């Protein structure tokens, strides 16, 4: 097997979005910092309500999917389809904007920590104008696997293959064949996982530090830095001296042109102009 190594490190940068929510953005800082099919990765984490209380008021999307994963806190999702989802600790909101959706994500707390991630995943051209869809996944519905060294793996999407045992996540059957794992390792612990050879993949440690690669080529990766992986059949990750928690994501590249204007992601400028016109005319959805 060919073990993947790190080919690029993207340091997350402070920014804000929505009503002024403070966050850190790695993928998506610029149009050059994407990893097909992944468009953006944001991490938000604060105990100061001034950093998050304004939330993300009503806003539109078209042409991609958003995945919101809550580690701590409580947010309320509402959209024009009548969906209402309570995102609580360990839960996931999976939303396919398709041809258009208008939604809000608002904190339901005025104190304490709000912490989590939002991931944007592109849709192929053939699915960009499909009807919007929404799914709210509670923490108890996400498979959790215990590792022999004391670590833990949450299988959010795709299939985890741990010691030859395959466990499917809550989300399956996506065109991008997404793998989304949240892994926690004790100090010195290791994690090896197979990956589809030609799928793009990255690792994002959000607590602690880890080393990625085989013994012949090891690359350290610090917390809140995103490591884009080379091609290969598997990834090997070792925790640093204080343990590590990280996201491992992989997906099938779409290899299609991307034209983005804020919350709209299409394949041509003309499609973007149509999305803007549809939104202004009340016809986005």
VENQUI-V291818 format. One record per helix or strand. SS is the DSSP state (A for helix, B for strand). FROM is the first residue (numbers start at 1). LEN is the number of residues. If there is no record, write none. Layout:
ss: {SS & SS}
from: {FROM & FROM}
len: {LEN & LEN}
This chain:
ss: {B & B & B & B & B & B & A & B & B & B & B & B & B & B & A & B & A & B & B & B & B & B & B & B & B & B & B & B & B & B & A}
from: {3 & 6 & 13 & 21 & 35 & 38 & 49 & 56 & 64 & 74 & 84 & 92 & 101 & 114 & 125 & 133 & 139 & 143 & 152 & 159 & 165 & 171 & 179 & 190 & 200 & 219 & 225 & 234 & 259 & 264 & 269}
len: {1 & 6 & 5 & 5 & 1 & 9 & 3 & 7 & 9 & 6 & 5 & 5 & 7 & 9 & 3 & 5 & 3 & 4 & 6 & 4 & 4 & 1 & 7 & 5 & 13 & 3 & 5 & 18 & 3 & 3 & 12}
